[in-house]
Amino acid sequence: MKRLRIAYGRLAQETNALSPVSTTLEDFRRAVLMEGDEVARAASRTGEEAPGFMKNAELSGFVRAAERAKKRHGVEVETIPTLSAWAIPAGPLERPAFDELLGRLLARLRAAGPVDGVFLSLHGALGVQGLRDPESVILEAVREATGGKPVTVTQDFHANLTERRVRSAEAIVAYRTNPHRDHATVGAEAGDILIRTLLGKVRPTNAWRSLPMLLGGGTTLDVLPPFLGLYARMANMRRNPKILATSVYGCHLWNDDPDLGWSAHVTTDGDRDLAERTADDLAERLWAMRTQMPPPFSSVEDAIAEARGARIARKLGVVVFADASDVVSAGSTGENTRILAALLGEGADLVSYVPLRDPEIVGRLWDVPVGETVTVTVGGKLDPKTNESLVVTGRVLRAQRMLALGRMVVLDLGPVKLVLTELAAFSVKPAFYADLGLPILDADVVVVKNFFPFRIFYLPYARRTIYVKTKGITDFDASYALTFTDPMHPRDEVLDWRPADRRRRGIAIAPSPSLAAASGIL
């Protein structure tokens, strides 16, 4: 029986170019940084791929595809674990840290000896200080280290696709859910494409389109229009056995690539015309969504009034405030105090849980006895140009250390229970509060600094969700301050996506007849 050797690994983060808080190697150590056999154990059926965050993700999916290859394709696949590195979103990764992580990945690849192919889990919106398009750098280095062996890749829906990346991979497969919950499924799909490619059963042929578009698609949730219909259309496309993968990307708004934008990518089995037609179809469908903007977000005052009036929702569960201006899972600092201030004032009749990052105050309060009353100034220290500080007085309820979030201190401010974190205020799961002795159902309002994933984890508790806009670096219009090569919808008026797309894909744009005549070409 034929035998394949396939290496696999991850180097991923969603990076916010507007954040002044750099990402360091230590941030990966606190979250996910594994090598060799530790990666294999984490991706096994009994392992936990991202401890504290997710059990099964892309690497687990790839390993399952490899395990099924004997039955499906008549081949034994030896899987070779290399590196798994993931960090909570923040500002750009320090260049020495990136070089260190990439060096470890390449060293593991070289130590593995000859391999037939490589599977990689990337994010697609990684930012590195002084380096453009780091994911393409990773792919090119991996191909060089393996002598040009085939590579397939998974990416987040919020990835930014580039010509270099498309050229460097046999196939790139994106999540098709938002909130994202198909990590393992997508990993298995990309792994299966790689296995079939290595066996000569398919010949991946790619086509892609890039749109000068920042926003659109309504909520972008896969369970609601317009994406519900788009993903159904994509599933129908994949019923064609010649179409191996279809992906669309909504990009990460706060990525500073000058060619940022939404994109579509299609992989077929050797059919160039089909790939181009399908990519064009998907691009047109994305462009048609451009006027369907995200729903307007509430002011904090309106959100408090709505929560106060939602008596049944509060009785049966909780009202969740999503702090859209300070989304930690999109790389914000997590120290915006505006919702906290409003809840302490206008929302004093509501029991509320609020997260806030303030390493200075956590350090000061760490050894303060439980029950002692303190007055401290919180917030506005990491990004004082964006966030305001706030003076609060309350009792110390608890001090506790958590794996990826560092030291945490809970202050009882009366109706508000304030969770101060040393590191990221990553309040995506109810366990963030419950593990600190704050039962979710004891609250009227629970604040999260997250856009989408919290909806899955808070499903048993959230009876109403309100997105709140104050002011911060994850406001949708905050990205308008970045520099782009092309006019970008909706910041600028853009009548046609194709000129920018052709330039980004390296396709020469034919001059118009009038311009050609004026230039003496005709």
RODO-2510 file (C-alpha; in nm, 4 decimals, decimal comma):
residues 522
     n   res          X          Y          Z
     1     m     0,0000     0,0000     0,0000
     2     k     0,1230     0,3455    -0,0904
     3     r     0,2432     0,5604     0,1987
     4     l     0,2522     0,9410     0,2240
     5     r     0,4398     1,1606     0,4701
     6     i     0,2601     1,4910     0,5346
     7     a     0,3786     1,7582     0,7773
     8     y     0,1265     1,9858     0,9460
     9     g     0,1304     2,2964     1,1616
    10     r    -0,0119     2,6376     1,2500
    11     l     0,1155     2,9942     1,2799
    12     a    -0,1795     3,2263     1,3268
    13     q    -0,3084     3,5463     1,4786
    14     e    -0,5647     3,8105     1,3818
    15     t    -0,3750     4,1383     1,4129
    16     n    -0,5060     4,4923     1,4577
    17     a    -0,2771     4,7519     1,2979
    18     l    -0,4402     5,0290     1,5041
    19     s    -0,3497     4,8755     1,8394
    20     p    -0,0419     5,0161     2,0164
    21     v    -0,0007     4,6926     2,2160
    22     s     0,2528     4,4797     2,0282
    23     t     0,2208     4,1036     2,0165
    24     t     0,5216     3,9221     2,1611
    25     l     0,6485     3,5663     2,1717
    26     e     0,5245     3,5500     2,5299
    27     d     0,1671     3,6060     2,4063
    28     f     0,1960     3,2828     2,2060
    29     r     0,3449     3,0999     2,5038
    30     r     0,0452     3,2046     2,7152
    31     a    -0,2087     3,0953     2,4539
    32     v    -0,0874     2,8174     2,2210
    33     l     0,2757     2,7330     2,1491
    34     m     0,3424     2,3642     2,0963
    35     e     0,5961     2,1646     1,9006
    36     g     0,6385     1,8079     1,7818
    37     d     0,4680     1,5363     1,9820
    38     e     0,2793     1,7933     2,1908
    39     v     0,1052     1,9099     1,8710
    40     a     0,0181     1,5499     1,7841
    41     r    -0,1342     1,4902     2,1266
    42     a    -0,3338     1,8117     2,1059
    43     a    -0,4736     1,7195     1,7624
    44     s    -0,5602     1,3621     1,8624
    45     r    -0,9120     1,2445     1,9411
    46     t    -0,8473     1,2769     2,3138
    47     g    -0,6482     1,6005     2,2967
    48     e    -0,7321     1,9699     2,3202
    49     e    -0,5928     2,1675     2,0296
    50     a    -0,6203     2,5099     2,1946
    51     p    -0,6486     2,4502     2,5706
    52     g    -0,9070     2,6762     2,7271
    53     f    -1,0261     2,7988     2,3875
    54     m    -1,1139     2,5096     2,1539
    55     k    -1,0848     2,1328     2,1595
    56     n    -1,0945     2,0476     1,7884
    57     a    -0,9794     2,2883     1,5182
    58     e    -0,8053     2,2758     1,1800
    59     l    -0,5167     2,0494     1,2801
    60     s    -0,7560     1,7976     1,4330
    61     g    -0,9577     1,8054     1,1114
    62     f    -0,6477     1,7384     0,9030
    63     v    -0,5471     1,4461     1,1234
    64     r    -0,8969     1,2960     1,0892
    65     a    -0,8705     1,3257     0,7085
    66     a    -0,5343     1,1476     0,7213
    67     e    -0,6815     0,8703     0,9377
    68     r    -0,9643     0,8183     0,6880
    69     a    -0,7318     0,8130     0,3862
    70     k    -0,6675     0,4393     0,4043
    71     k    -1,0365     0,3592     0,3658
    72     r    -1,1192     0,6425     0,1249
    73     h    -0,8102     0,6500    -0,0935
    74     g    -0,6195     0,3300    -0,0265
    75     v    -0,3166     0,5066     0,1204
    76     e    -0,1517     0,5229     0,4606
    77     v    -0,0671     0,8753     0,5730
    78     e     0,2057     0,9422     0,8243
    79     t     0,1298     1,2789     0,9860
    80     i     0,4311     1,4769     1,1056
    81     p     0,3565     1,7475     1,3636
    82     t     0,5715     2,0607     1,3498
    83     l     0,4553     2,3773     1,5275
    84     s     0,1209     2,5062     1,6540
    85     a     0,1329     2,8749     1,7464
    86     w    -0,1683     3,0986     1,8110
    87     a    -0,2081     3,4175     2,0119
    88     i    -0,5060     3,6247     2,1225
    89     p    -0,5536     3,9159     1,8785
    90     a    -0,3586     4,2342     1,9521
    91     g    -0,1259     4,4776     1,7770
    92     p     0,1375     4,3782     1,5182
    93     l     0,3686     4,0905     1,6054
    94     e     0,7233     4,1913     1,6858
    95     r     0,9524     4,0974     1,3976
    96     p     1,2014     3,8970     1,6097
    97     a     0,9103     3,6930     1,7474
    98     f     0,7832     3,6194     1,3962
    99     d     1,1315     3,5179     1,2849
   100     e     1,1603     3,2897     1,5882
   101     l     0,8263     3,1191     1,5237
   102     l     0,8878     3,0751     1,1525
   103     g     1,2381     2,9464     1,2303
   104     r     1,0947     2,6827     1,4627
   105     l     0,8425     2,5722     1,2001
   106     l     1,1118     2,5408     0,9331
   107     a     1,3507     2,3615     1,1678
   108     r     1,0830     2,1023     1,2437
   109     l     1,0173     2,0586     0,8728
   110     r     1,3845     2,0061     0,7933
   111     a     1,4279     1,7669     1,0851
   112     a     1,1358     1,5586     0,9580
   113     g     1,3274     1,4600     0,6478
   114     p     1,1628     1,4298     0,3064
   115     v     0,7883     1,4924     0,3102
   116     d     0,5340     1,4608     0,0320
   117     g     0,3312     1,7661     0,1289
   118     v     0,2424     2,0169     0,4010
   119     f    -0,0868     2,1221     0,5603
   120     l    -0,0911     2,4644     0,7293
   121     s    -0,3482     2,6454     0,9404
   122     l    -0,3047     3,0199     0,8928
   123     h    -0,5347     3,3072     0,9810
   124     g    -0,4882     3,5360     0,6837
   125     a    -0,4815     3,8627     0,8801
   126     l    -0,1501     3,8250     1,0620
   127     g     0,0402     4,1507     1,0942
   128     v     0,4141     4,1721     1,1588
   129     q     0,6116     4,4864     1,2275
   130     g     0,7935     4,5973     0,9130
   131     l     0,6722     4,3043     0,7018
   132     r     0,3944     4,2988     0,4450
   133     d     0,1877     3,9848     0,3870
   134     p     0,3602     3,7582     0,6422
   135     e     0,1434     3,4560     0,5583
   136     s     0,2868     3,4559     0,2066
   137     v     0,6337     3,4748     0,3581
   138     i     0,5482     3,1654     0,5640
   139     l     0,4201     2,9750     0,2617
   140     e     0,7173     3,0634     0,0422
   141     a     0,9609     2,9624     0,3159
   142     v     0,7808     2,6306     0,3692
   143     r     0,7871     2,5511    -0,0005
   144     e     1,1580     2,6308    -0,0183
   145     a     1,2323     2,4177     0,2889
   146     t     1,0500     2,1185     0,1384
   147     g     1,1814     2,1517    -0,2153
   148     g     0,8534     2,2882    -0,3521
   149     k     0,6235     2,0176    -0,2170
   150     p     0,2448     2,0801    -0,2383
   151     v     0,0851     2,2848     0,0397
   152     t    -0,2802     2,3309     0,1293
   153     v    -0,3990     2,5988     0,3688
   154     t    -0,6970     2,6910     0,5837
   155     q    -0,7832     3,0540     0,6561
   156     d    -1,0298     3,2523     0,8628
   157     f    -1,3234     3,4220     0,6906
   158     h    -1,1577     3,7533     0,7827
   159     a    -0,8392     3,6797     0,5889
   160     n    -0,7024     3,9130     0,3237
   161     l    -0,6168     3,7192     0,0096
   162     t    -0,3122     3,8163    -0,1984
   163     e    -0,1603     3,7126    -0,5298
   164     r     0,1527     3,5806    -0,3557
   165     r    -0,0536     3,3562    -0,1303
   166     v    -0,2659     3,2139    -0,4093
   167     r     0,0480     3,1399    -0,6082
   168     s     0,2120     2,9651    -0,3115
   169     a    -0,0586     2,7092    -0,2251
   170     e    -0,2305     2,4256    -0,4093
   171     a    -0,5562     2,5115    -0,2333
   172     i    -0,6790     2,7618     0,0260
   173     v    -1,0022     2,6835     0,2110
   174     a    -1,1907     2,9346     0,4293
   175     y    -1,4364     2,8906     0,7141
   176     r    -1,7947     2,9028     0,5908
   177     t    -1,9531     2,9877     0,9240
   178     n    -1,9762     3,3103     1,1222
   179     p    -1,9614     3,2786     1,4203
   180     h    -1,6825     3,0395     1,3200
   181     r    -1,7516     2,6803     1,4182
   182     d    -1,6347     2,4696     1,1226
   183     h    -1,2602     2,4809     1,1914
   184     a    -1,2201     2,1021     1,1979
   185     t    -1,4444     2,0510     0,8951
   186     v    -1,2422     2,2961     0,6886
   187     g    -0,9174     2,1380     0,8074
   188     a    -1,0420     1,7992     0,6937
   189     e    -1,1430     1,9362     0,3528
   190     a    -0,8052     2,0993     0,2916
   191     g    -0,6300     1,7860     0,4131
   192     d    -0,8319     1,5635     0,1797
   193     i    -0,7543     1,7887    -0,1179
   194     l    -0,3837     1,7600    -0,0340
   195     i    -0,3985     1,3809    -0,0074
   196     r    -0,5818     1,3451    -0,3378
   197     t    -0,3358     1,5857    -0,5003
   198     l    -0,0391     1,3810    -0,3834
   199     l    -0,2033     1,0644    -0,5179
   200     g    -0,2577     1,2249    -0,8571
   201     k    -0,6344     1,1954    -0,8243
   202     v    -0,6900     1,5728    -0,8631
   203     r    -0,4982     1,8642    -1,0158
   204     p    -0,5812     2,1766    -0,8146
   205     t    -0,6395     2,4789    -1,0372
   206     n    -0,7104     2,8108    -0,8683
   207     a    -0,8840     3,1347    -0,9568
   208     w    -0,9510     3,4320    -0,7346
   209     r    -1,0886     3,7853    -0,7295
   210     s    -1,0125     4,0797    -0,5000
   211     l    -1,2660     4,3567    -0,4359
   212     p    -1,1854     4,7088    -0,3091
   213     m    -1,4504     4,6699    -0,0404
   214     l    -1,4305     4,7087     0,3364
   215     l    -1,7906     4,6646     0,4453
   216     g    -2,1116     4,5033     0,3255
   217     g    -2,2985     4,1772     0,3618
   218     g    -2,5282     4,2939     0,6418
   219     t    -2,4415     4,1121     0,9648
   220     t    -2,2173     3,8634     0,7721
   221     l    -2,3702     3,5883     0,9892
   222     d    -2,4048     3,2615     0,7998
   223     v    -2,7475     3,1928     0,9505
   224     l    -2,9003     3,5157     0,8160
   225     p    -2,9373     3,6721     0,4704
   226     p    -2,7511     3,7607     0,2614
   227     f    -2,4764     3,5140     0,3614
   228     l    -2,7256     3,2356     0,4252
   229     g    -2,8124     3,2374     0,0557
   230     l    -2,4516     3,2828    -0,0545
   231     y    -2,3279     2,9817     0,1391
   232     a    -2,6187     2,7746     0,0074
   233     r    -2,5145     2,8755    -0,3439
   234     m    -2,1538     2,7791    -0,2687
   235     a    -2,2632     2,4385    -0,1368
   236     n    -2,4533     2,3842    -0,4602
   237     m    -2,1408     2,4768    -0,6592
   238     r    -1,9393     2,2128    -0,4744
   239     r    -2,1802     1,9434    -0,5851
   240     n    -1,9946     1,9658    -0,9144
   241     p    -1,7188     1,7030    -0,8711
   242     k    -1,4802     1,9298    -1,0621
   243     i    -1,5068     2,2012    -0,7941
   244     l    -1,2849     2,1126    -0,4977
   245     a    -1,3305     2,4240    -0,2837
   246     t    -1,5109     2,7585    -0,2806
   247     s    -1,4181     3,0349    -0,0377
   248     v    -1,5181     3,3947     0,0260
   249     y    -1,3452     3,6387     0,2579
   250     g    -1,4814     3,9470     0,4326
   251     c    -1,1315     4,0632     0,5378
   252     h    -1,0201     4,1994     0,8749
   253     l    -1,1000     4,5704     0,8643
   254     w    -0,8019     4,6758     1,0711
   255     n    -0,5330     4,5008     0,8665
   256     d    -0,3010     4,7606     0,7129
   257     d    -0,2323     4,5825     0,3833
   258     p    -0,2738     4,8541     0,1156
   259     d    -0,4594     4,6015    -0,1032
   260     l    -0,7097     4,5081     0,1659
   261     g    -1,0538     4,3904     0,0572
   262     w    -1,3141     4,1193     0,0247
   263     s    -1,2257     3,8307    -0,2029
   264     a    -1,3362     3,5043    -0,3593
   265     h    -1,1247     3,1947    -0,4250
   266     v    -1,2092     2,8756    -0,6130
   267     t    -1,0161     2,5506    -0,6601
   268     t    -1,1167     2,3115    -0,9363
   269     d    -0,9802     1,9798    -1,0562
   270     g    -0,7830     2,0943    -1,3588
   271     d    -1,0592     2,3113    -1,5083
   272     r    -0,9263     2,6648    -1,5514
   273     d    -1,2360     2,8026    -1,7245
   274     l    -1,4666     2,6651    -1,4552
   275     a    -1,2456     2,8114    -1,1814
   276     e    -1,2459     3,1562    -1,3445
   277     r    -1,6216     3,1548    -1,4080
   278     t    -1,7001     3,0443    -1,0544
   279     a    -1,4655     3,2983    -0,8942
   280     d    -1,6233     3,5687    -1,1071
   281     d    -1,9711     3,4591    -1,0028
   282     l    -1,8802     3,4705    -0,6329
   283     a    -1,7123     3,8099    -0,6695
   284     e    -2,0211     3,9554    -0,8351
   285     r    -2,2379     3,8173    -0,5559
   286     l    -2,0123     3,9750    -0,2938
   287     w    -2,0136     4,3069    -0,4782
   288     a    -2,3939     4,2971    -0,4930
   289     m    -2,3918     4,2843    -0,1107
   290     r    -2,1909     4,6033    -0,0722
   291     t    -2,4932     4,8251     0,0008
   292     q    -2,6221     4,5922     0,2732
   293     m    -2,4334     4,7542     0,5576
   294     p    -2,4076     4,6191     0,9129
   295     p    -2,7019     4,7208     1,1312
   296     p    -2,6493     5,0411     1,3314
   297     f    -2,5178     4,9892     1,6828
   298     s    -2,6781     5,1371     1,9940
   299     s    -2,5373     5,4114     2,2079
   300     v    -2,4626     5,2956     2,5599
   301     e    -2,7471     5,5114     2,6926
   302     d    -2,9982     5,3481     2,4576
   303     a    -2,8602     5,0047     2,5383
   304     i    -2,9105     5,0587     2,9111
   305     a    -3,2655     5,1806     2,8538
   306     e    -3,3406     4,8758     2,6390
   307     a    -3,1926     4,6385     2,8967
   308     r    -3,3935     4,8003     3,1738
   309     g    -3,7122     4,7535     2,9727
   310     a    -3,6323     4,3904     2,8895
   311     r    -3,7672     4,2537     3,2166
   312     i    -3,8638     3,9124     3,0838
   313     a    -3,5262     3,8697     2,9114
   314     r    -3,3488     3,9508     3,2373
   315     k    -3,5733     3,7196     3,4346
   316     l    -3,5172     3,4249     3,2013
   317     g    -3,1494     3,4956     3,1316
   318     v    -2,9270     3,7954     3,0719
   319     v    -2,8888     4,0859     2,8336
   320     v    -2,5478     4,0804     2,6651
   321     f    -2,3768     4,4075     2,5707
   322     a    -2,1199     4,3518     2,2953
   323     d    -1,8695     4,6374     2,3159
   324     a    -1,8272     4,6909     1,9416
   325     s    -1,5770     4,9727     1,9881
   326     d    -1,3353     4,7670     2,1986
   327     v    -1,3437     4,4139     2,0578
   328     v    -1,0533     4,2251     2,2129
   329     s    -1,0994     3,9343     1,9730
   330     a    -1,0376     4,1807     1,6875
   331     g    -0,7189     4,3110     1,8472
   332     s    -0,8423     4,5991     2,0605
   333     t    -0,6839     4,6822     2,3957
   334     g    -0,9879     4,5973     2,6105
   335     e    -0,9572     4,9101     2,8270
   336     n    -1,2477     5,1233     2,7010
   337     t    -1,4289     5,2518     3,0134
   338     r    -1,7316     5,4162     2,8523
   339     i    -1,9773     5,1296     2,9072
   340     l    -1,8476     5,0861     3,2625
   341     a    -1,8989     5,4563     3,3385
   342     a    -2,2533     5,4514     3,2003
   343     l    -2,3503     5,1403     3,3963
   344     l    -2,2181     5,2955     3,7166
   345     g    -2,4316     5,6023     3,6474
   346     e    -2,7478     5,5467     3,4455
   347     g    -2,7449     5,1689     3,4912
   348     a    -2,7061     5,1620     3,8693
   349     d    -3,0271     4,9588     3,9035
   350     l    -2,8868     4,6760     3,6895
   351     v    -2,6509     4,4066     3,8157
   352     s    -2,3742     4,4087     3,5550
   353     y    -2,0497     4,2225     3,4858
   354     v    -1,7830     4,4237     3,3033
   355     p    -1,4325     4,3221     3,1876
   356     l    -1,1462     4,5703     3,1635
   357     r    -0,7749     4,5336     3,1002
   358     d    -0,5475     4,7230     3,3372
   359     p    -0,2197     4,5470     3,4209
   360     e    -0,1027     4,8345     3,6425
   361     i    -0,4036     4,8173     3,8743
   362     v    -0,4067     4,4376     3,8787
   363     g    -0,0461     4,4470     3,9956
   364     r    -0,1278     4,7021     4,2637
   365     l    -0,4288     4,5070     4,3946
   366     w    -0,2897     4,1551     4,3638
   367     d    -0,1885     4,1278     4,7297
   368     v    -0,4680     4,3440     4,8730
   369     p    -0,6804     4,1358     5,1135
   370     v    -1,0240     4,0250     4,9968
   371     g    -1,2915     4,2540     5,1392
   372     e    -1,0744     4,5638     5,1518
   373     t    -1,2159     4,8803     4,9906
   374     v    -0,9955     5,0532     4,7354
   375     t    -1,0140     5,3586     4,5107
   376     v    -0,8275     5,3218     4,1812
   377     t    -0,8077     5,4819     3,8374
   378     v    -0,8760     5,2201     3,5707
   379     g    -0,8414     5,2129     3,1921
   380     g    -0,6919     5,4561     2,9462
   381     k    -0,3309     5,3526     3,0001
   382     l    -0,2465     5,1314     2,7031
   383     d    -0,4058     5,3608     2,4432
   384     p    -0,4752     5,6924     2,6223
   385     k    -0,5416     5,8726     2,2928
   386     t    -0,8468     5,6522     2,2407
   387     n    -0,9609     5,5516     2,5880
   388     e    -1,0428     5,7571     2,8963
   389     s    -0,9472     5,6682     3,2525
   390     l    -1,2131     5,6321     3,5218
   391     v    -1,1910     5,6526     3,9020
   392     v    -1,3815     5,3725     4,0783
   393     t    -1,4256     5,2668     4,4406
   394     g    -1,5118     4,9157     4,5473
   395     r    -1,4292     4,6055     4,7501
   396     v    -1,1824     4,3418     4,6382
   397     l    -1,3838     4,0242     4,5833
   398     r    -1,1264     3,7911     4,4364
   399     a    -0,7771     3,7624     4,2916
   400     q    -0,7064     3,4708     4,0612
   401     r    -0,4679     3,3690     3,7851
   402     m    -0,5931     3,2257     3,4551
   403     l    -0,3868     3,0476     3,1929
   404     a    -0,3850     3,2862     2,8966
   405     l    -0,5214     3,5961     3,0711
   406     g    -0,2705     3,6255     3,3526
   407     r    -0,3681     3,7692     3,6892
   408     m    -0,7261     3,8878     3,7401
   409     v    -0,8890     4,0898     4,0169
   410     v    -1,2636     4,1258     4,0755
   411     l    -1,3918     4,4500     4,2284
   412     d    -1,7404     4,4879     4,3734
   413     l    -1,8547     4,8352     4,2700
   414     g    -2,2081     4,7824     4,3983
   415     p    -2,4354     4,6863     4,1085
   416     v    -2,1320     4,6485     3,8834
   417     k    -1,8830     4,3666     3,9244
   418     l    -1,5642     4,4753     3,7496
   419     v    -1,3180     4,2107     3,6294
   420     l    -0,9736     4,3620     3,5846
   421     t    -0,7317     4,1602     3,3743
   422     e    -0,3565     4,1776     3,3478
   423     l    -0,3632     4,0573     2,9883
   424     a    -0,6404     4,0438     2,7277
   425     a    -0,9955     4,0913     2,8602
   426     f    -1,1027     3,7891     2,6544
   427     s    -1,4588     3,7506     2,7839
   428     v    -1,5922     3,5356     2,4975
   429     k    -1,7125     3,2481     2,7175
   430     p    -1,9385     3,2606     3,0260
   431     a    -1,6615     3,0770     3,2114
   432     f    -1,4649     3,4039     3,2065
   433     y    -1,7021     3,5268     3,4783
   434     a    -1,8254     3,2005     3,6284
   435     d    -1,4724     3,0815     3,7094
   436     l    -1,4266     3,3999     3,9111
   437     g    -1,7327     3,3319     4,1255
   438     l    -1,9731     3,5434     3,9209
   439     p    -2,2669     3,3209     3,8145
   440     i    -2,4012     3,4400     3,4813
   441     l    -2,7669     3,4175     3,5760
   442     d    -2,7103     3,6433     3,8783
   443     a    -2,6526     3,9342     3,6400
   444     d    -2,8935     4,1508     3,4431
   445     v    -2,6270     4,2680     3,1966
   446     v    -2,3085     4,0899     3,0913
   447     v    -2,0507     4,2808     2,8845
   448     v    -1,8357     4,1013     2,6279
   449     k    -1,5662     4,2543     2,4086
   450     n    -1,6340     4,0370     2,1067
   451     f    -1,8246     4,0487     1,7766
   452     f    -1,9430     3,6960     1,6960
   453     p    -1,8100     3,3848     1,8793
   454     f    -1,9715     3,4801     2,2110
   455     r    -2,3116     3,4146     2,0509
   456     i    -2,2374     3,0413     2,0488
   457     f    -2,1115     3,0209     2,4063
   458     y    -2,3790     3,2507     2,5536
   459     l    -2,6642     3,0724     2,3762
   460     p    -2,7959     2,9134     2,6992
   461     y    -2,8037     3,2504     2,8766
   462     a    -2,8447     3,5427     2,6361
   463     r    -3,2082     3,6435     2,5911
   464     r    -3,1160     3,9666     2,4190
   465     t    -2,7938     4,0887     2,2592
   466     i    -2,7182     4,4565     2,2045
   467     y    -2,4162     4,5798     2,0120
   468     v    -2,2922     4,9024     2,1676
   469     k    -2,0804     5,1656     1,9968
   470     t    -1,8888     5,4208     2,1989
   471     k    -1,5525     5,5087     2,0434
   472     g    -1,2566     5,2825     1,9811
   473     i    -1,0201     5,1136     1,7406
   474     t    -1,2667     4,8434     1,6360
   475     d    -1,5294     5,0889     1,5183
   476     f    -1,5943     5,0061     1,1546
   477     d    -1,4978     5,3540     1,0407
   478     a    -1,1724     5,3436     1,2399
   479     s    -1,0190     5,1554     0,9468
   480     y    -1,0851     5,4531     0,7194
   481     a    -0,7695     5,6110     0,8605
   482     l    -0,5535     5,3384     0,7047
   483     t    -0,3816     5,3937     0,3697
   484     f    -0,5047     5,1893     0,0737
   485     t    -0,3852     5,1765    -0,2848
   486     d    -0,7356     5,1874    -0,4309
   487     p    -1,0513     5,3824    -0,3470
   488     m    -1,2373     5,1617    -0,0997
   489     h    -1,6110     5,1095    -0,0581
   490     p    -1,7814     5,2513     0,1462
   491     r    -1,5217     5,5079     0,2485
   492     d    -1,4906     5,6165    -0,1149
   493     e    -1,7165     5,6020    -0,4163
   494     v    -1,6292     5,2890    -0,6142
   495     l    -1,8292     5,2214    -0,9304
   496     d    -1,6528     4,9048    -1,0498
   497     w    -1,4478     4,6467    -0,8608
   498     r    -1,2706     4,5047    -1,1642
   499     p    -0,9910     4,7610    -1,2222
   500     a    -0,8612     4,7155    -0,8673
   501     d    -0,8996     4,3388    -0,8958
   502     r    -0,6984     4,3194    -1,2177
   503     r    -0,4186     4,5285    -1,0725
   504     r    -0,4084     4,3175    -0,7556
   505     r    -0,3951     3,9960    -0,9581
   506     g    -0,1217     4,1354    -1,1828
   507     i    -0,3374     4,1489    -1,4933
   508     a    -0,2636     4,4294    -1,7397
   509     i    -0,5564     4,6653    -1,7916
   510     a    -0,6137     4,7524    -2,1549
   511     p    -0,6371     5,1294    -2,2142
   512     s    -0,9675     5,2708    -2,3308
   513     p    -0,9894     5,3556    -2,7043
   514     s    -0,9839     5,7288    -2,6338
   515     l    -0,6784     5,6967    -2,4106
   516     a    -0,5071     5,4697    -2,6622
   517     a    -0,5675     5,7197    -2,9441
   518     a    -0,4385     6,0074    -2,7324
   519     s    -0,1263     5,8063    -2,6533
   520     g    -0,0586     5,7276    -3,0195
   521     i    -0,1220     5,3538    -2,9694
   522     l    -0,3928     5,3467    -3,2368
***
